[in-house]
Each structure stands twice: as C-alpha cells, then as structure tokens.
Amino acid sequence: MYFNEEHHALRDMVKKFVDKEINPNVDEWEEKTVPLHELFKKMGNLGLLGITYDQKYGGQGLDYWFDLVFLEELGHINAGGVPMAIAVHTHMATPAIHEYGSEYLKETYLKPAIAGDMVSAIGVTEPAAGSDVAGLKTKAIRDGNSYVINGSKLFITNGCQADFVTLLARTDDRPGFHSFGLFIVPTDLPGFVVSRKLDKLGMRCSDTAELFFDDLRVPAENLIGEAGEGFIIQMKQFQYERFCTLPGTYISARDTINMTINYISQRMAFGKPLIKNQVLRHRLVDWITEIECLKHLTYHIVRMKMEGFDATREISMGKLLAGELSFKVANGCLQMFGGMGYMNESLISRNFRDSRLLSIGGGADEVMKEVIARLEGF
Ligand SMILES: Cc1cc2nc3c(=O)[nH]c(=O)nc-3n(C[C@H](O)[C@H](O)[C@H](O)COP(=O)(O)OP(=O)(O)OC[C@H]3O[C@@H](n4cnc5c(N)ncnc54)[C@H](O)[C@@H]3O)c2cc1C
C-alpha cells in the first residue's frame, strides 16, 4: 500500500546486511564495542549512510519513504546500541551539514561520512546541561580565523571512535538563543580529549564518552550556517534525531512480542501453555494495538515531511509514545518469560535494558511533553 518495488529492493538489501553483517556479531560487540569504522565502511559501500542526501556528496537522493524503510529494517538488529550508533551518524550528527553546511564542509566531512570513511558524533549534552540545552557552558570564542573551544560534553555516543564531533557551543554570553554556534570539530586536533568511556546499563555495544576541549582551535570555516544561529539549527536537527527513533521502536517492539508469543506458546504451566491464559493474550493485544498506532503516526509524519509540513508536534508525540511503549513492551514481555527473562542469555533481558534509554535520550519524555504543550498553546 505504501511501498513499491524500489522500496522492497532497499528493504531486502538492508535486511540481508543486518542478517549477515550485524546480527551474527552483536553478542560479541555487546562484550566489546561496535567497530564503527569497519561497519560504516561496509554500509557506505552499499550506499546506506546517505539515503536522502544529495548524490553530489555520495548520497542516494531518495525520499523519506526510503529513509523509513532503512530505519524499519535497522529495528530488527538484536542490540539497540548498533542502530543507535548508525542513527547518530546518519540522522543526528550530519543532517545540519547537509542542510546548512558550506560546500567546503560538505566536501570535507559530509562526503566521507556518507562513504563510511569518517565516523561522526553529536555533542550537545554537558555535565551541567542536558534537557536545558541553552544552559550549556562550552565556549567557542572567535580569535582571528579560528574559534577557540573550551569545555566538556557528556554521554556522547560514538565519542571514542568519532573522526569529528558536530558540537554545539556558546559563542558569547548574551542571553537568548542567538549566542551559539554549531561546529564541526575534528577529533585529531590538539586539545581534544576523550576523558572517559562510560559504563552503561544498556546499549552496551555502543561507545559513550565524556569529551574535554582544552583550548582547541578550530578553523572558522568549520562553523555550520550563520554565526549565532547554532542553537536554532540544532533544534531543527533534533527533529531528524527524534523521528529516526520511531520506526525502529515499533519494529523491535513487535519482534519482542513475536519472540514472547513463541516462548509462551511452548512454556507449560498449570497443565496448559501460558498463552492460553486470556490475561496474557489481552496484554499482548493491547501492545500490538499501540504499536500499530505508533507505526501509523510515523507514516503520517513521513507524509507531512514529503509535503514540506513542519512535523515538530507529531514527531514529539511519536518520540514520547515510542519511549513509553518500548519500555512497557520490553518490561511486560520480560515478565512473561519469568526467571528466564532475567537471565543475560535471553535476548529479552537485553531489550529490557536497551529500551530504558529512549525516554531519557534525545529529549526526555518530560521535555517532549513541554514541547507538545507549547505547540498546543498552553
Ligand atoms: C546512552 C546515552 C547516550 C547519549 N548520547 C548522546 C549524544 O550522542 N549526544 C548528546 O549530546 N547527548 C547524548 N545523550 C544525552 C541525553 O540526550 C540526555 O541524557 C538527555 O537529554 C537528558 O539530559 P540529562 O541527562 O542532563 O538530564 P536532566 O536534564 O538533568 O534531567 C533529569 C530528569 O529531569 C527531567 N526534567 C528536566 N527538565 C524537566 C522539567 N522542566 N520538568 C519536568 N522534568 C524535567 C528530565 O526529563 C529527566 O528525566 C545520551 C544519553 C545517554 C544516557
């Protein structure tokens, strides 16, 4: 109904890639970390890192339905840390370069990112500023043809392996939203330090870093867009970030439910398979219904994006629903697995740990509610 043969061809290609190059490795990567340069190079060779980006820079120049297909297939990956690492690169750290970057930035950073020759990260959150983005303290002060950056960033996905960080910093102390710059910061410059690789509850195969910038001098041409407009550009970039969490959520939640149906169809208790208990069946049906609602909200957002409408309200609703639903399903399904669900050897325990993040990262549930309330006019 929504997809043609070209969409199916992309779906098949991503599915094969996930089945062959990703899922057989995720258990090992959970113990170590996803080797991003190796993985991204393979994806770049298949044209998977720039589905909607301009062909001039190596992208596919395809529309948002193809992007949706790509993101849906990543939802079948058996560890949330892998799609998160990929999405940081494709939907969080590079959209602003594509939309607002100079020709120089597109040639120097976007092109290699799309080819899989460079790994990117997005640096917004700081030790003292997460939800309150405008409260960030990292400074980028203009000095001749450079900006000198001092400060730190916390919880930065891909931070240990990135070749560049798309970094939001304060360019002056004036109050308001026009005192920020969004910069491309190459990680091989003097003054860039990975202070710590952080240990996490879930998403264990993804690397999460604390970064430190000590008098790091970045060329002024590494500023994305107009001086002072970094905050506004990042707010727009957040819409790509929040949208990209939706397809993977309804796909992986449905996979989790299918896995659970399979388990409780075989698991006997009180003389019958667990699935014969109506209370469990009804719970599963409630979640499947909510998953379908999230899917069709997502499809509606794609239609809005295709028509050029601002979908901030709907994306915020989707992100809120996705965060709540993914954890509810993982938690509820783990309960149906009983003690086996609590064991690290079962996939559901990983889903449970990984699913906890979505209500926190990329704009917590409470932040989404504030955005929606503002857009609803109260
Ligand atoms: C694994 C992981 C990966 C991440 N990757 C990245 C990354 O790559 N790049 C990056 O920049 N950041 C990243 N983050 C950071 C993430 O976006 C932040 O954690 C998130 O924005 C919340 O900020 P905070 O942790 O500082 O929480 P805080 O802002 O301290 O908030 C704490 C709690 O208070 C709630 N709260 C805040 N304000 C209000 C309010 N007004 N009303 C009611 N409740 C409120 C929040 O919703 C939250 O639940 C990552 C985080 C994690 C855990």
The ligand as an SDF file (V2000), in Angstrom:
LIG
                    3D

 53 58  0  0  0  0  0  0  0  0999 V2000
   23.3040    6.2650   26.4980 C   0  0  0  0  0  0  0  0  0  0  0  0
   23.1660    7.7150   26.2170 C   0  0  0  0  0  0  0  0  0  0  0  0
   23.5900    8.2360   25.0090 C   0  0  0  0  0  0  0  0  0  0  0  0
   23.5100    9.5980   24.7560 C   0  0  0  0  0  0  0  0  0  0  0  0
   24.0250   10.1100   23.5860 N   0  0  0  0  0  0  0  0  0  0  0  0
   24.1190   11.4500   23.4300 C   0  0  0  0  0  0  0  0  0  0  0  0
   24.8180   12.0110   22.3270 C   0  0  0  0  0  0  0  0  0  0  0  0
   25.3000   11.3010   21.4480 O   0  0  0  0  0  0  0  0  0  0  0  0
   24.9400   13.3660   22.2510 N   0  0  0  0  0  0  0  0  0  0  0  0
   24.4110   14.2000   23.1920 C   0  0  0  0  0  0  0  0  0  0  0  0
   24.5540   15.4190   23.0630 O   0  0  0  0  0  0  0  0  0  0  0  0
   23.7310   13.7000   24.2570 N   0  0  0  0  0  0  0  0  0  0  0  0
   23.5810   12.3550   24.4010 C   0  0  0  0  0  0  0  0  0  0  0  0
   22.9110   11.8320   25.4980 N   0  0  0  0  0  0  0  0  0  0  0  0
   22.3500   12.7370   26.4680 C   0  0  0  0  0  0  0  0  0  0  0  0
   20.8330   12.7700   26.5280 C   0  0  0  0  0  0  0  0  0  0  0  0
   20.2970   13.4290   25.4100 O   0  0  0  0  0  0  0  0  0  0  0  0
   20.4710   13.4420   27.8710 C   0  0  0  0  0  0  0  0  0  0  0  0
   20.7630   12.4980   28.8800 O   0  0  0  0  0  0  0  0  0  0  0  0
   19.0370   13.8950   27.9320 C   0  0  0  0  0  0  0  0  0  0  0  0
   18.8300   14.9810   27.0740 O   0  0  0  0  0  0  0  0  0  0  0  0
   18.6310   14.3060   29.3610 C   0  0  0  0  0  0  0  0  0  0  0  0
   19.5550   15.2060   29.9000 O   0  0  0  0  0  0  0  0  0  0  0  0
   20.1990   14.9290   31.3420 P   0  0  0  0  0  0  0  0  0  0  0  0
   20.6910   13.5270   31.3620 O   0  0  0  0  0  0  0  0  0  0  0  0
   21.1850   16.0010   31.6250 O   0  0  0  0  0  0  0  0  0  0  0  0
   19.0030   15.0020   32.3480 O   0  0  0  0  0  0  0  0  0  0  0  0
   18.4880   16.3140   33.1020 P   0  0  0  0  0  0  0  0  0  0  0  0
   18.3170   17.4230   32.1660 O   0  0  0  0  0  0  0  0  0  0  0  0
   19.3440   16.5240   34.3190 O   0  0  0  0  0  0  0  0  0  0  0  0
   17.0580   15.8290   33.5700 O   0  0  0  0  0  0  0  0  0  0  0  0
   16.8860   14.8240   34.5510 C   0  0  0  0  0  0  0  0  0  0  0  0
   15.4270   14.4180   34.5620 C   0  0  0  0  0  0  0  0  0  0  0  0
   14.6210   15.5450   34.8760 O   0  0  0  0  0  0  0  0  0  0  0  0
   13.6270   15.6730   33.8940 C   0  0  0  0  0  0  0  0  0  0  0  0
   13.3330   17.0880   33.6370 N   0  0  0  0  0  0  0  0  0  0  0  0
   14.1730   18.0010   33.1020 C   0  0  0  0  0  0  0  0  0  0  0  0
   13.5450   19.1710   32.9670 N   0  0  0  0  0  0  0  0  0  0  0  0
   12.2820   18.9870   33.4090 C   0  0  0  0  0  0  0  0  0  0  0  0
   11.1400   19.8250   33.5100 C   0  0  0  0  0  0  0  0  0  0  0  0
   11.1710   21.0950   33.1090 N   0  0  0  0  0  0  0  0  0  0  0  0
   10.0060   19.3160   34.0240 N   0  0  0  0  0  0  0  0  0  0  0  0
    9.9610   18.0270   34.4440 C   0  0  0  0  0  0  0  0  0  0  0  0
   11.0140   17.1770   34.3490 N   0  0  0  0  0  0  0  0  0  0  0  0
   12.1510   17.6570   33.8420 C   0  0  0  0  0  0  0  0  0  0  0  0
   14.1910   15.0310   32.6550 C   0  0  0  0  0  0  0  0  0  0  0  0
   13.1610   14.6800   31.7930 O   0  0  0  0  0  0  0  0  0  0  0  0
   14.9270   13.8850   33.2230 C   0  0  0  0  0  0  0  0  0  0  0  0
   14.0410   12.8090   33.4090 O   0  0  0  0  0  0  0  0  0  0  0  0
   22.9440   10.4670   25.7310 C   0  0  0  0  0  0  0  0  0  0  0  0
   22.4650    9.9360   26.9390 C   0  0  0  0  0  0  0  0  0  0  0  0
   22.5940    8.5940   27.1980 C   0  0  0  0  0  0  0  0  0  0  0  0
   22.1040    8.0830   28.5320 C   0  0  0  0  0  0  0  0  0  0  0  0
  1  2  1  0
  2  3  1  0
  2 52  2  0
  3  4  2  0
  4  5  1  0
  4 50  1  0
  5  6  2  0
  6  7  1  0
  6 13  1  0
  7  8  2  0
  7  9  1  0
  9 10  1  0
 10 11  2  0
 10 12  1  0
 12 13  2  0
 13 14  1  0
 14 15  1  0
 14 50  1  0
 15 16  1  0
 16 17  1  0
 16 18  1  0
 18 19  1  0
 18 20  1  0
 20 21  1  0
 20 22  1  0
 22 23  1  0
 23 24  1  0
 24 25  2  0
 24 26  1  0
 24 27  1  0
 27 28  1  0
 28 29  2  0
 28 30  1  0
 28 31  1  0
 31 32  1  0
 32 33  1  0
 33 34  1  0
 33 48  1  0
 34 35  1  0
 35 36  1  0
 35 46  1  0
 36 37  1  0
 36 45  1  0
 37 38  2  0
 38 39  1  0
 39 40  1  0
 39 45  2  0
 40 41  1  0
 40 42  2  0
 42 43  1  0
 43 44  2  0
 44 45  1  0
 46 47  1  0
 46 48  1  0
 48 49  1  0
 50 51  2  0
 51 52  1  0
 52 53  1  0
M  END
$$$$
